[in-house]
Amino acid sequence: QRDGIVTIASVGVVAAVFFLAAYLPGRNAAVPVRHNIHAAEQSLREIPVRIAELESLDGQIDRLENYLESVAAVVPADADVHSIIGQVAGLAKASELKVTRLEPLPRVTAHSYEVVPFRVHLSGSYQGIVRFLNGLSQQNRLFEVNELALTQLPRRERGAIDVEMKFSTYVCRAEFADFSGFDASRNH
């Protein structure tokens, strides 16, 4: 019986030593590991949400790139004043209007673009003026009519109207015109 009691006591001491030396420290060390595992599992569950967010942002970038391309067509980076004058004069001629003066005015710089204003004096029929304004609105670049004054000419020129108009076109400033580095930075 004494050997049985010694055996039981020895097993109890070994169990207590194991409990104090191995089990409790291991259990305490497992708490931060379990916390890290839980955090990693949470991060893994969020991956589909993050992927959806990135795909949405990628779609927004594509839409903005398409918008910038369409704007570049109507607000080019080149303010070829001679070409603009030729385009407007040709449109006036096609509308059967007489150009008495067509001159550029001082440019106005805005944040990402420049306003290139012009003054024009035209004369002709009301229908010709309407054709001219419609033609101006259908050009490949953006034109804005800022001022328009119509004056009927004396009776000897029946139906003739004199027009004084200020209009503007727009030019993208050079530092905003080139987005070529955008695609390269997007792929990284």
C-alpha positions as CSV (number, residue, x, y, z in Angstrom):
1,Q,0.0,0.0,0.0
2,R,2.8,2.3,0.7
3,D,4.2,1.7,-2.8
4,G,0.8,2.6,-4.2
5,I,0.7,5.8,-2.2
6,V,4.2,6.7,-3.3
7,T,3.3,6.0,-6.9
8,I,0.1,8.1,-6.7
9,A,2.0,10.9,-5.0
10,S,4.8,10.7,-7.7
11,V,2.3,10.8,-10.5
12,G,0.6,13.7,-8.7
13,V,3.9,15.6,-8.4
14,V,4.8,14.8,-12.1
15,A,1.3,16.0,-13.1
16,A,1.7,19.2,-11.1
17,V,5.2,19.9,-12.5
18,F,3.9,19.3,-16.0
19,F,0.9,21.5,-15.3
20,L,3.0,24.4,-13.9
21,A,6.1,24.0,-16.2
22,A,4.5,23.1,-19.5
23,Y,0.7,23.5,-19.7
24,L,0.2,26.9,-18.1
25,P,3.1,28.6,-20.0
26,G,2.1,27.0,-23.2
27,R,-1.5,28.1,-22.7
28,N,-0.4,31.6,-21.9
29,A,1.8,31.7,-25.0
30,A,-1.1,30.4,-27.1
31,V,-3.3,33.4,-26.3
32,P,-1.4,35.9,-28.5
33,V,-1.0,33.2,-31.2
34,R,-4.8,32.6,-31.2
35,H,-5.3,36.4,-31.3
36,N,-2.9,36.6,-34.4
37,I,-4.7,33.7,-36.0
38,H,-8.1,35.4,-35.4
39,A,-6.7,38.7,-36.9
40,A,-5.3,36.8,-39.9
41,E,-8.7,35.0,-40.5
42,Q,-10.4,38.4,-40.3
43,S,-8.0,39.9,-42.8
44,L,-8.7,36.9,-45.1
45,R,-12.4,37.4,-44.8
46,E,-11.9,41.1,-45.9
47,I,-10.0,40.2,-49.1
48,P,-13.1,39.9,-51.3
49,V,-14.3,43.3,-50.0
50,R,-11.0,44.9,-50.8
51,I,-10.9,43.3,-54.2
52,A,-14.3,44.7,-54.9
53,E,-13.2,48.1,-53.8
54,L,-10.1,47.9,-56.0
55,E,-12.2,46.8,-59.0
56,S,-14.6,49.7,-58.4
57,L,-11.7,52.2,-58.3
58,D,-10.3,50.6,-61.4
59,G,-13.6,51.1,-63.2
60,Q,-13.7,54.7,-62.0
61,I,-10.2,55.3,-63.3
62,D,-11.2,53.9,-66.7
63,R,-14.3,56.2,-66.8
64,L,-12.2,59.2,-65.9
65,E,-9.6,58.3,-68.6
66,N,-12.3,58.1,-71.2
67,Y,-13.7,61.4,-70.0
68,L,-10.2,63.0,-70.2
69,E,-9.8,61.6,-73.8
70,S,-13.1,63.1,-74.8
71,V,-12.2,66.4,-73.2
72,A,-8.9,66.5,-74.9
73,A,-10.7,66.5,-78.3
74,V,-12.7,69.6,-77.4
75,V,-10.1,71.3,-75.3
76,P,-6.8,70.6,-77.0
77,A,-3.4,71.4,-75.7
78,D,-2.6,73.5,-78.8
79,A,-3.9,77.1,-79.1
80,D,-3.3,77.4,-82.8
81,V,-4.8,80.9,-83.1
82,H,-4.3,81.1,-86.9
83,S,-6.1,77.8,-87.3
84,I,-9.0,79.0,-85.1
85,I,-9.2,82.3,-87.0
86,G,-9.2,80.3,-90.3
87,Q,-11.9,77.9,-88.9
88,V,-14.2,80.8,-87.8
89,A,-13.6,82.8,-91.0
90,G,-14.4,79.7,-93.1
91,L,-17.5,79.0,-91.1
92,A,-18.6,82.6,-91.6
93,K,-18.0,82.4,-95.4
94,A,-19.9,79.1,-95.5
95,S,-22.8,80.8,-93.7
96,E,-22.7,83.7,-96.3
97,L,-21.6,86.3,-93.7
98,K,-19.1,89.0,-94.3
99,V,-16.3,89.3,-91.7
100,T,-15.2,92.9,-91.1
101,R,-13.0,92.1,-88.1
102,L,-11.8,89.0,-86.4
103,E,-9.1,89.4,-83.7
104,P,-7.8,87.5,-80.7
105,L,-8.0,89.1,-77.3
106,P,-5.6,88.6,-74.3
107,R,-5.7,85.1,-72.9
108,V,-7.0,84.3,-69.4
109,T,-5.2,81.6,-67.4
110,A,-7.3,79.3,-65.2
111,H,-6.1,76.4,-63.1
112,S,-5.8,73.7,-65.8
113,Y,-6.7,75.6,-68.9
114,E,-6.4,78.9,-70.7
115,V,-9.3,80.9,-72.1
116,V,-8.5,82.2,-75.6
117,P,-11.1,84.9,-76.4
118,F,-11.8,86.5,-79.7
119,R,-13.8,89.4,-81.0
120,V,-15.6,89.2,-84.4
121,H,-17.7,91.6,-86.4
122,L,-19.9,90.0,-89.0
123,S,-22.7,91.2,-91.3
124,G,-25.3,89.2,-93.2
125,S,-28.7,87.7,-93.0
126,Y,-30.4,86.5,-89.8
127,Q,-30.4,82.9,-91.3
128,G,-26.7,83.2,-92.0
129,I,-26.0,84.2,-88.4
130,V,-28.1,81.3,-87.1
131,R,-26.2,78.9,-89.4
132,F,-22.9,80.4,-88.2
133,L,-23.8,79.9,-84.5
134,N,-25.0,76.4,-85.1
135,G,-21.9,75.6,-87.0
136,L,-19.8,77.1,-84.2
137,S,-21.5,74.8,-81.7
138,Q,-20.7,71.7,-83.9
139,Q,-17.0,72.3,-84.3
140,N,-14.5,69.8,-83.1
141,R,-13.3,72.1,-80.3
142,L,-15.3,73.9,-77.6
143,F,-16.5,77.4,-78.4
144,E,-18.4,79.6,-76.0
145,V,-20.2,82.8,-77.1
146,N,-19.7,85.3,-74.3
147,E,-21.3,88.4,-75.8
148,L,-23.6,88.8,-78.8
149,A,-25.0,92.1,-80.1
150,L,-27.3,92.2,-83.2
151,T,-28.0,95.5,-85.0
152,Q,-30.2,95.8,-88.0
153,L,-28.5,97.7,-90.8
154,P,-30.1,100.7,-92.6
155,R,-33.1,100.0,-94.9
156,R,-31.1,100.1,-98.1
157,E,-29.6,96.7,-97.1
158,R,-32.9,95.1,-96.4
159,G,-32.6,92.1,-94.0
160,A,-29.0,92.7,-93.3
161,I,-27.8,92.4,-89.7
162,D,-24.6,93.6,-88.1
163,V,-23.2,91.3,-85.4
164,E,-20.6,92.1,-82.8
165,M,-19.6,89.0,-80.9
166,K,-17.1,87.9,-78.3
167,F,-16.4,84.2,-78.1
168,S,-13.9,82.0,-76.4
169,T,-12.2,78.7,-77.0
170,Y,-10.2,76.7,-74.5
171,V,-6.7,75.2,-74.3
172,C,-5.5,72.7,-71.8
173,R,-2.4,74.0,-70.1
174,A,0.8,72.1,-70.9
175,E,1.4,70.7,-67.4
176,F,-2.1,69.2,-67.4
177,A,-2.2,68.0,-71.0
178,D,0.1,64.9,-70.7
179,F,-1.1,62.0,-68.6
180,S,1.3,59.5,-70.2
181,G,2.9,58.7,-66.9
182,F,-0.5,57.9,-65.4
183,D,-0.8,54.4,-66.9
184,A,2.8,53.5,-65.9
185,S,2.2,54.5,-62.3
186,R,-1.2,52.7,-62.3
187,N,0.3,49.3,-63.1
188,H,2.6,49.3,-60.1
